[in-house]
């Protein structure tokens, strides 16, 4: 699960950065505000890569997905990109857990074969 979720989070890191570039063109937003918010969101996406397997890591990831969708109120294309990354996040969590379970079954079966009977 860690690999799939981390890949999604790193992709989000770049999307957040590009959204910040787009948001800078809004005359109602200051550059400092845009980059403070984007910088925090980018840092969260990278830090989540390290804590994804800990309790609450997946829930924090979902909070980031909601924030990305909500960013659509500032940069309208983020409604679409946020939804795409939320779907990718769901797939990463769902299939990542299935892969982890399959790896555990394979390791258990391999361990039973190598032990002397």
N, CA, C and O atoms as a GROMACS GRO file, in nm:
protein
  468
    1UNK      N    1   0.083  -0.118   0.000
    1UNK     CA    2   0.000   0.000   0.000
    1UNK      C    3   0.088   0.125   0.000
    1UNK      O    4   0.053   0.226  -0.061
    2UNK      N    5   0.198   0.117   0.068
    2UNK     CA    6   0.286   0.234   0.082
    2UNK      C    7   0.332   0.286  -0.055
    2UNK      O    8   0.333   0.407  -0.077
    3UNK      N    9   0.368   0.198  -0.144
    3UNK     CA   10   0.420   0.241  -0.275
    3UNK      C   11   0.312   0.310  -0.357
    3UNK      O   12   0.336   0.418  -0.412
    4UNK      N   13   0.195   0.251  -0.364
    4UNK     CA   14   0.087   0.310  -0.443
    4UNK      C   15   0.043   0.444  -0.385
    4UNK      O   16   0.027   0.542  -0.459
    5UNK      N   17   0.024   0.450  -0.255
    5UNK     CA   18  -0.021   0.574  -0.192
    5UNK      C   19   0.086   0.683  -0.203
    5UNK      O   20   0.054   0.800  -0.226
    6UNK      N   21   0.210   0.646  -0.186
    6UNK     CA   22   0.318   0.745  -0.197
    6UNK      C   23   0.327   0.800  -0.338
    6UNK      O   24   0.352   0.919  -0.357
    7UNK      N   25   0.307   0.715  -0.436
    7UNK     CA   26   0.309   0.762  -0.575
    7UNK      C   27   0.198   0.864  -0.600
    7UNK      O   28   0.220   0.965  -0.666
    8UNK      N   29   0.081   0.837  -0.547
    8UNK     CA   30  -0.031   0.931  -0.561
    8UNK      C   31   0.001   1.062  -0.490
    8UNK      O   32  -0.025   1.170  -0.544
    9UNK      N   33   0.056   1.054  -0.371
    9UNK     CA   34   0.088   1.175  -0.294
    9UNK      C   35   0.196   1.260  -0.363
    9UNK      O   36   0.190   1.382  -0.359
   10UNK      N   37   0.294   1.196  -0.424
   10UNK     CA   38   0.398   1.272  -0.494
   10UNK      C   39   0.338   1.339  -0.618
   10UNK      O   40   0.375   1.451  -0.652
   11UNK      N   41   0.247   1.270  -0.686
   11UNK     CA   42   0.177   1.333  -0.798
   11UNK      C   43   0.098   1.456  -0.752
   11UNK      O   44   0.095   1.558  -0.821
   12UNK      N   45   0.036   1.444  -0.637
   12UNK     CA   46  -0.039   1.557  -0.581
   12UNK      C   47   0.055   1.673  -0.546
   12UNK      O   48   0.017   1.789  -0.560
   13UNK      N   49   0.173   1.641  -0.500
   13UNK     CA   50   0.272   1.745  -0.470
   13UNK      C   51   0.291   1.837  -0.590
   13UNK      O   52   0.289   1.959  -0.578
   14UNK      N   53   0.310   1.776  -0.708
   14UNK     CA   54   0.331   1.855  -0.829
   14UNK      C   55   0.205   1.928  -0.872
   14UNK      O   56   0.212   2.044  -0.915
   15UNK      N   57   0.090   1.864  -0.860
   15UNK     CA   58  -0.036   1.928  -0.897
   15UNK      C   59  -0.062   2.050  -0.808
   15UNK      O   60  -0.107   2.153  -0.857
   16UNK      N   61  -0.034   2.038  -0.680
   16UNK     CA   62  -0.053   2.151  -0.588
   16UNK      C   63   0.040   2.266  -0.629
   16UNK      O   64  -0.002   2.382  -0.628
   17UNK      N   65   0.162   2.234  -0.663
   17UNK     CA   66   0.256   2.338  -0.707
   17UNK      C   67   0.209   2.409  -0.833
   17UNK      O   68   0.217   2.531  -0.842
   18UNK      N   69   0.160   2.332  -0.929
   18UNK     CA   70   0.109   2.393  -1.052
   18UNK      C   71  -0.017   2.474  -1.026
   18UNK      O   72  -0.038   2.578  -1.087
   19UNK      N   73  -0.102   2.426  -0.935
   19UNK     CA   74  -0.222   2.501  -0.900
   19UNK      C   75  -0.184   2.634  -0.834
   19UNK      O   76  -0.252   2.735  -0.853
   20UNK      N   77  -0.075   2.634  -0.758
   20UNK     CA   78  -0.027   2.758  -0.699
   20UNK      C   79   0.015   2.858  -0.804
   20UNK      O   80  -0.009   2.978  -0.790
   21UNK      N   81   0.079   2.809  -0.911
   21UNK     CA   82   0.117   2.898  -1.020
   21UNK      C   83  -0.006   2.960  -1.087
   21UNK      O   84  -0.006   3.077  -1.123
   22UNK      N   85  -0.110   2.879  -1.103
   22UNK     CA   86  -0.234   2.929  -1.163
   22UNK      C   87  -0.301   3.028  -1.068
   22UNK      O   88  -0.350   3.132  -1.112
   23UNK      N   89  -0.304   2.997  -0.939
   23UNK     CA   90  -0.369   3.084  -0.841
   23UNK      C   91  -0.299   3.218  -0.828
   23UNK      O   92  -0.362   3.317  -0.791
   24UNK      N   93  -0.171   3.225  -0.858
   24UNK     CA   94  -0.099   3.352  -0.850
   24UNK      C   95  -0.152   3.455  -0.949
   24UNK      O   96  -0.136   3.575  -0.929
   25UNK      N   97  -0.215   3.409  -1.055
   25UNK     CA   98  -0.269   3.501  -1.155
   25UNK      C   99  -0.396   3.570  -1.108
   25UNK      O  100  -0.441   3.667  -1.169
   26UNK      N  101  -0.455   3.521  -0.998
   26UNK     CA  102  -0.576   3.584  -0.943
   26UNK      C  103  -0.536   3.714  -0.872
   26UNK      O  104  -0.458   3.710  -0.777
   27UNK      N  105  -0.588   3.827  -0.918
   27UNK     CA  106  -0.547   3.955  -0.857
   27UNK      C  107  -0.597   3.973  -0.713
   27UNK      O  108  -0.546   4.058  -0.640
   28UNK      N  109  -0.696   3.894  -0.672
   28UNK     CA  110  -0.748   3.905  -0.536
   28UNK      C  111  -0.664   3.831  -0.433
   28UNK      O  112  -0.684   3.849  -0.312
   29UNK      N  113  -0.570   3.749  -0.478
   29UNK     CA  114  -0.488   3.669  -0.387
   29UNK      C  115  -0.345   3.722  -0.385
   29UNK      O  116  -0.288   3.755  -0.489
   30UNK      N  117  -0.289   3.731  -0.266
   30UNK     CA  118  -0.149   3.773  -0.257
   30UNK      C  119  -0.058   3.653  -0.281
   30UNK      O  120  -0.094   3.538  -0.252
   31UNK      N  121   0.058   3.682  -0.335
   31UNK     CA  122   0.154   3.576  -0.363
   31UNK      C  123   0.194   3.502  -0.236
   31UNK      O  124   0.209   3.380  -0.236
   32UNK      N  125   0.211   3.577  -0.128
   32UNK     CA  126   0.248   3.515   0.000
   32UNK      C  127   0.143   3.418   0.050
   32UNK      O  128   0.176   3.310   0.100
   33UNK      N  129   0.017   3.456   0.038
   33UNK     CA  130  -0.092   3.368   0.082
   33UNK      C  131  -0.096   3.242  -0.002
   33UNK      O  132  -0.108   3.131   0.051
   34UNK      N  133  -0.087   3.259  -0.134
   34UNK     CA  134  -0.092   3.144  -0.224
   34UNK      C  135   0.019   3.046  -0.190
   34UNK      O  136  -0.006   2.926  -0.177
   35UNK      N  137   0.142   3.095  -0.175
   35UNK     CA  138   0.253   3.003  -0.152
   35UNK      C  139   0.259   2.951  -0.009
   35UNK      O  140   0.318   2.846   0.015
   36UNK      N  141   0.200   3.022   0.085
   36UNK     CA  142   0.192   2.967   0.220
   36UNK      C  143   0.097   2.847   0.221
   36UNK      O  144   0.130   2.741   0.274
   37UNK      N  145  -0.020   2.865   0.161
   37UNK     CA  146  -0.118   2.756   0.157
   37UNK      C  147  -0.064   2.640   0.074
   37UNK      O  148  -0.071   2.524   0.115
   38UNK      N  149  -0.011   2.672  -0.045
   38UNK     CA  150   0.041   2.565  -0.130
   38UNK      C  151   0.162   2.496  -0.067
   38UNK      O  152   0.177   2.374  -0.077
   39UNK      N  153   0.247   2.573  -0.004
   39UNK     CA  154   0.364   2.514   0.061
   39UNK      C  155   0.327   2.418   0.172
   39UNK      O  156   0.386   2.311   0.185
   40UNK      N  157   0.229   2.457   0.252
   40UNK     CA  158   0.182   2.368   0.358
   40UNK      C  159   0.122   2.241   0.299
   40UNK      O  160   0.151   2.131   0.345
   41UNK      N  161   0.038   2.256   0.196
   41UNK     CA  162  -0.025   2.139   0.133
   41UNK      C  163   0.080   2.050   0.068
   41UNK      O  164   0.070   1.927   0.075
   42UNK      N  165   0.180   2.110   0.006
   42UNK     CA  166   0.287   2.030  -0.056
   42UNK      C  167   0.368   1.956   0.050
   42UNK      O  168   0.403   1.840   0.032
   43UNK      N  169   0.397   2.024   0.161
   43UNK     CA  170   0.471   1.959   0.270
   43UNK      C  171   0.390   1.843   0.329
   43UNK      O  172   0.445   1.737   0.360
   44UNK      N  173   0.259   1.865   0.345
   44UNK     CA  174   0.173   1.758   0.398
   44UNK      C  175   0.175   1.638   0.305
   44UNK      O  176   0.182   1.523   0.351
   45UNK      N  177   0.168   1.662   0.174
   45UNK     CA  178   0.166   1.550   0.081
   45UNK      C  179   0.296   1.469   0.089
   45UNK      O  180   0.293   1.347   0.079
   46UNK      N  181   0.408   1.535   0.106
   46UNK     CA  182   0.535   1.463   0.117
   46UNK      C  183   0.546   1.393   0.252
   46UNK      O  184   0.589   1.278   0.259
   47UNK      N  185   0.508   1.461   0.359
   47UNK     CA  186   0.516   1.399   0.492
   47UNK      C  187   0.424   1.279   0.505
   47UNK      O  188   0.455   1.183   0.575
   48UNK      N  189   0.310   1.285   0.438
   48UNK     CA  190   0.218   1.171   0.442
   48UNK      C  191   0.280   1.045   0.382
   48UNK      O  192   0.242   0.934   0.420
   49UNK      N  193   0.373   1.061   0.290
   49UNK     CA  194   0.440   0.943   0.234
   49UNK      C  195   0.509   0.861   0.343
   49UNK      O  196   0.517   0.738   0.333
   50UNK      N  197   0.558   0.928   0.445
   50UNK     CA  198   0.629   0.859   0.552
   50UNK      C  199   0.540   0.800   0.659
   50UNK      O  200   0.581   0.709   0.730
   51UNK      N  201   0.417   0.851   0.671
   51UNK     CA  202   0.330   0.804   0.780
   51UNK      C  203   0.206   0.731   0.728
   51UNK      O  204   0.111   0.708   0.804
   52UNK      N  205   0.208   0.695   0.603
   52UNK     CA  206   0.088   0.637   0.543
   52UNK      C  207   0.048   0.504   0.608
   52UNK      O  208  -0.071   0.472   0.613
   53UNK      N  209   0.143   0.427   0.655
   53UNK     CA  210   0.110   0.298   0.715
   53UNK      C  211   0.082   0.306   0.865
   53UNK      O  212   0.048   0.206   0.927
   54UNK      N  213   0.098   0.424   0.922
   54UNK     CA  214   0.070   0.442   1.064
   54UNK      C  215  -0.078   0.469   1.085
   54UNK      O  216  -0.148   0.508   0.991
   55UNK      N  217  -0.127   0.449   1.207
   55UNK     CA  218  -0.269   0.477   1.233
   55UNK      C  219  -0.303   0.622   1.201
   55UNK      O  220  -0.234   0.714   1.244
   56UNK      N  221  -0.409   0.640   1.126
   56UNK     CA  222  -0.454   0.773   1.089
   56UNK      C  223  -0.393   0.826   0.961
   56UNK      O  224  -0.436   0.931   0.912
   57UNK      N  225  -0.295   0.758   0.906
   57UNK     CA  226  -0.230   0.805   0.784
   57UNK      C  227  -0.324   0.810   0.665
   57UNK      O  228  -0.324   0.907   0.589
   58UNK      N  229  -0.403   0.707   0.648
   58UNK     CA  230  -0.498   0.703   0.536
   58UNK      C  231  -0.604   0.812   0.554
   58UNK      O  232  -0.644   0.875   0.456
   59UNK      N  233  -0.649   0.833   0.677
   59UNK     CA  234  -0.749   0.936   0.703
   59UNK      C  235  -0.694   1.076   0.673
   59UNK      O  236  -0.764   1.161   0.619
   60UNK      N  237  -0.568   1.099   0.707
   60UNK     CA  238  -0.505   1.226   0.672
   60UNK      C  239  -0.497   1.243   0.520
   60UNK      O  240  -0.512   1.353   0.467
   61UNK      N  241  -0.472   1.133   0.452
   61UNK     CA  242  -0.471   1.136   0.307
   61UNK      C  243  -0.607   1.174   0.250
   61UNK      O  244  -0.616   1.250   0.154
   62UNK      N  245  -0.713   1.121   0.311
   62UNK     CA  246  -0.848   1.159   0.267
   62UNK      C  247  -0.874   1.307   0.293
   62UNK      O  248  -0.940   1.373   0.213
   63UNK      N  249  -0.824   1.358   0.404
   63UNK     CA  250  -0.840   1.502   0.433
   63UNK      C  251  -0.770   1.586   0.326
   63UNK      O  252  -0.821   1.690   0.285
   64UNK      N  253  -0.654   1.541   0.281
   64UNK     CA  254  -0.584   1.611   0.174
   64UNK      C  255  -0.664   1.606   0.044
   64UNK      O  256  -0.666   1.703  -0.031
   65UNK      N  257  -0.729   1.493   0.018
   65UNK     CA  258  -0.810   1.482  -0.104
   65UNK      C  259  -0.926   1.581  -0.100
   65UNK      O  260  -0.958   1.645  -0.200
   66UNK      N  261  -0.988   1.593   0.015
   66UNK     CA  262  -1.100   1.688   0.031
   66UNK      C  263  -1.049   1.831   0.011
   66UNK      O  264  -1.116   1.912  -0.052
   67UNK      N  265  -0.932   1.860   0.066
   67UNK     CA  266  -0.874   1.994   0.049
   67UNK      C  267  -0.843   2.023  -0.097
   67UNK      O  268  -0.862   2.136  -0.143
   68UNK      N  269  -0.796   1.922  -0.170
   68UNK     CA  270  -0.768   1.942  -0.312
   68UNK      C  271  -0.896   1.974  -0.390
   68UNK      O  272  -0.897   2.061  -0.476
   69UNK      N  273  -1.003   1.902  -0.359
   69UNK     CA  274  -1.130   1.929  -0.426
   69UNK      C  275  -1.180   2.068  -0.389
   69UNK      O  276  -1.229   2.142  -0.474
   70UNK      N  277  -1.167   2.104  -0.262
   70UNK     CA  278  -1.211   2.236  -0.216
   70UNK      C  279  -1.129   2.348  -0.279
   70UNK      O  280  -1.176   2.461  -0.289
   71UNK      N  281  -1.007   2.318  -0.321
   71UNK     CA  282  -0.924   2.418  -0.388
   71UNK      C  283  -0.986   2.463  -0.520
   71UNK      O  284  -0.946   2.564  -0.577
   72UNK      N  285  -1.084   2.388  -0.566
   72UNK     CA  286  -1.155   2.427  -0.687
   72UNK      C  287  -1.229   2.559  -0.675
   72UNK      O  288  -1.261   2.621  -0.776
   73UNK      N  289  -1.256   2.601  -0.553
   73UNK     CA  290  -1.320   2.731  -0.535
   73UNK      C  291  -1.225   2.846  -0.568
   73UNK      O  292  -1.269   2.958  -0.595
   74UNK      N  293  -1.095   2.818  -0.565
   74UNK     CA  294  -0.994   2.919  -0.599
   74UNK      C  295  -0.946   2.898  -0.743
   74UNK      O  296  -0.939   2.992  -0.821
   75UNK      N  297  -0.914   2.774  -0.776
   75UNK     CA  298  -0.870   2.736  -0.911
   75UNK      C  299  -0.971   2.632  -0.961
   75UNK      O  300  -0.961   2.515  -0.924
   76UNK      N  301  -1.066   2.673  -1.045
   76UNK     CA  302  -1.176   2.582  -1.084
   76UNK      C  303  -1.133   2.447  -1.141
   76UNK      O  304  -1.204   2.348  -1.125
   77UNK      N  305  -1.019   2.441  -1.207
   77UNK     CA  306  -0.976   2.312  -1.262
   77UNK      C  307  -0.942   2.212  -1.151
   77UNK      O  308  -0.932   2.092  -1.178
   78UNK      N  309  -0.925   2.260  -1.028
   78UNK     CA  310  -0.895   2.169  -0.918
   78UNK      C  311  -1.015   2.085  -0.877
   78UNK      O  312  -0.998   1.981  -0.812
   79UNK      N  313  -1.136   2.127  -0.913
   79UNK     CA  314  -1.252   2.040  -0.890
   79UNK      C  315  -1.230   1.908  -0.964
   79UNK      O  316  -1.249   1.800  -0.908
   80UNK      N  317  -1.191   1.918  -1.090
   80UNK     CA  318  -1.167   1.798  -1.171
   80UNK      C  319  -1.043   1.723  -1.124
   80UNK      O  320  -1.048   1.602  -1.101
   81UNK      N  321  -0.931   1.796  -1.110
   81UNK     CA  322  -0.807   1.729  -1.069
   81UNK      C  323  -0.818   1.670  -0.928
   81UNK      O  324  -0.765   1.562  -0.902
   82UNK      N  325  -0.887   1.740  -0.839
   82UNK     CA  326  -0.907   1.686  -0.704
   82UNK      C  327  -0.988   1.558  -0.707
   82UNK      O  328  -0.958   1.464  -0.634
   83UNK      N  329  -1.092   1.554  -0.792
   83UNK     CA  330  -1.173   1.433  -0.804
   83UNK      C  331  -1.091   1.319  -0.864
   83UNK      O  332  -1.103   1.204  -0.821
   84UNK      N  333  -1.007   1.350  -0.962
   84UNK     CA  334  -0.922   1.247  -1.022
   84UNK      C  335  -0.826   1.191  -0.917
   84UNK      O  336  -0.809   1.069  -0.906
   85UNK      N  337  -0.763   1.279  -0.839
   85UNK     CA  338  -0.669   1.231  -0.738
   85UNK      C  339  -0.740   1.163  -0.622
   85UNK      O  340  -0.682   1.074  -0.559
   86UNK      N  341  -0.863   1.200  -0.593
   86UNK     CA  342  -0.939   1.127  -0.491
   86UNK      C  343  -0.967   0.985  -0.538
   86UNK      O  344  -0.960   0.890  -0.460
   87UNK      N  345  -0.999   0.970  -0.667
   87UNK     CA  346  -1.020   0.836  -0.723
   87UNK      C  347  -0.890   0.757  -0.721
   87UNK      O  348  -0.890   0.638  -0.689
   88UNK      N  349  -0.780   0.821  -0.756
   88UNK     CA  350  -0.651   0.753  -0.749
   88UNK      C  351  -0.615   0.715  -0.606
   88UNK      O  352  -0.559   0.608  -0.582
   89UNK      N  353  -0.649   0.802  -0.511
   89UNK     CA  354  -0.623   0.773  -0.369
   89UNK      C  355  -0.703   0.651  -0.326
   89UNK      O  356  -0.650   0.562  -0.259
   90UNK      N  357  -0.830   0.647  -0.364
   90UNK     CA  358  -0.913   0.532  -0.329
   90UNK      C  359  -0.852   0.405  -0.388
   90UNK      O  360  -0.839   0.304  -0.318
   91UNK      N  361  -0.814   0.410  -0.516
   91UNK     CA  362  -0.756   0.292  -0.581
   91UNK      C  363  -0.625   0.252  -0.514
   91UNK      O  364  -0.598   0.134  -0.496
   92UNK      N  365  -0.544   0.349  -0.476
   92UNK     CA  366  -0.416   0.320  -0.411
   92UNK      C  367  -0.438   0.250  -0.277
   92UNK      O  368  -0.368   0.153  -0.245
   93UNK      N  369  -0.533   0.298  -0.200
   93UNK     CA  370  -0.562   0.237  -0.070
   93UNK      C  371  -0.625   0.099  -0.089
   93UNK      O  372  -0.582   0.002  -0.027
   94UNK      N  373  -0.725   0.092  -0.175
   94UNK     CA  374  -0.799  -0.033  -0.195
   94UNK      C  375  -0.708  -0.144  -0.250
   94UNK      O  376  -0.698  -0.252  -0.191
   95UNK      N  377  -0.644  -0.116  -0.362
   95UNK     CA  378  -0.561  -0.219  -0.424
   95UNK      C  379  -0.430  -0.238  -0.349
   95UNK      O  380  -0.373  -0.348  -0.351
   96UNK      N  381  -0.381  -0.135  -0.283
   96UNK     CA  382  -0.260  -0.150  -0.202
   96UNK      C  383  -0.281  -0.249  -0.088
   96UNK      O  384  -0.194  -0.331  -0.059
   97UNK      N  385  -0.398  -0.240  -0.025
   97UNK     CA  386  -0.429  -0.336   0.082
   97UNK      C  387  -0.440  -0.477   0.028
   97UNK      O  388  -0.395  -0.572   0.092
   98UNK      N  389  -0.501  -0.492  -0.090
   98UNK     CA  390  -0.512  -0.626  -0.151
   98UNK      C  391  -0.373  -0.682  -0.183
   98UNK      O  392  -0.348  -0.801  -0.163
   99UNK      N  393  -0.285  -0.598  -0.233
   99UNK     CA  394  -0.149  -0.642  -0.264
   99UNK      C  395  -0.076  -0.682  -0.136
   99UNK      O  396  -0.006  -0.783  -0.134
  100UNK      N  397  -0.093  -0.603  -0.030
  100UNK     CA  398  -0.030  -0.636   0.098
  100UNK      C  399  -0.080  -0.770   0.151
  100UNK      O  400  -0.002  -0.850   0.203
  101UNK      N  401  -0.211  -0.794   0.139
  101UNK     CA  402  -0.267  -0.923   0.183
  101UNK      C  403  -0.212  -1.037   0.100
  101UNK      O  404  -0.179  -1.142   0.155
  102UNK      N  405  -0.201  -1.019  -0.031
  102UNK     CA  406  -0.147  -1.124  -0.117
  102UNK      C  407  -0.001  -1.152  -0.084
  102UNK      O  408   0.041  -1.267  -0.083
  103UNK      N  409   0.076  -1.047  -0.058
  103UNK     CA  410   0.216  -1.066  -0.019
  103UNK      C  411   0.227  -1.143   0.111
  103UNK      O  412   0.313  -1.229   0.126
  104UNK      N  413   0.138  -1.112   0.206
  104UNK     CA  414   0.141  -1.183   0.335
  104UNK      C  415   0.106  -1.329   0.317
  104UNK      O  416   0.168  -1.416   0.377
  105UNK      N  417   0.005  -1.358   0.233
  105UNK     CA  418  -0.031  -1.498   0.206
  105UNK      C  419   0.084  -1.571   0.138
  105UNK      O  420   0.115  -1.685   0.173
  106UNK      N  421   0.148  -1.505   0.042
  106UNK     CA  422   0.260  -1.566  -0.029
  106UNK      C  423   0.374  -1.594   0.067
  106UNK      O  424   0.434  -1.701   0.062
  107UNK      N  425   0.406  -1.498   0.154
  107UNK     CA  426   0.515  -1.516   0.250
  107UNK      C  427   0.483  -1.629   0.349
  107UNK      O  428   0.571  -1.706   0.386
  108UNK      N  429   0.356  -1.637   0.390
  108UNK     CA  430   0.317  -1.744   0.483
  108UNK      C  431   0.327  -1.880   0.415
  108UNK      O  432   0.373  -1.977   0.475
  109UNK      N  433   0.284  -1.886   0.290
  109UNK     CA  434   0.291  -2.013   0.216
  109UNK      C  435   0.438  -2.052   0.192
  109UNK      O  436   0.473  -2.169   0.202
  110UNK      N  437   0.520  -1.956   0.161
  110UNK     CA  438   0.660  -1.983   0.138
  110UNK      C  439   0.730  -2.026   0.267
  110UNK      O  440   0.819  -2.111   0.265
  111UNK      N  441   0.688  -1.967   0.378
  111UNK     CA  442   0.745  -2.004   0.508
  111UNK      C  443   0.708  -2.146   0.546
  111UNK      O  444   0.790  -2.217   0.605
  112UNK      N  445   0.586  -2.189   0.514
  112UNK     CA  446   0.542  -2.326   0.544
  112UNK      C  447   0.615  -2.427   0.460
  112UNK      O  448   0.641  -2.538   0.506
  113UNK      N  449   0.649  -2.393   0.337
  113UNK     CA  450   0.720  -2.485   0.250
  113UNK      C  451   0.865  -2.504   0.291
  113UNK      O  452   0.921  -2.613   0.276
  114UNK      N  453   0.927  -2.398   0.342
  114UNK     CA  454   1.069  -2.406   0.375
  114UNK      C  455   1.095  -2.464   0.515
  114UNK      O  456   1.208  -2.501   0.546
  115UNK      N  457   0.992  -2.472   0.600
  115UNK     CA  458   1.014  -2.528   0.734
  115UNK      C  459   1.016  -2.681   0.726
  115UNK      O  460   0.938  -2.740   0.652
  116UNK      N  461   1.106  -2.744   0.803
  116UNK     CA  462   1.115  -2.890   0.799
  116UNK      C  463   0.993  -2.953   0.863
  116UNK      O  464   0.946  -2.908   0.968
  117UNK      N  465   0.941  -3.058   0.802
  117UNK     CA  466   0.820  -3.124   0.851
  117UNK      C  467   0.850  -3.248   0.926
  117UNK      O  468   0.759  -3.315   0.974
   0.00000   0.00000   0.00000
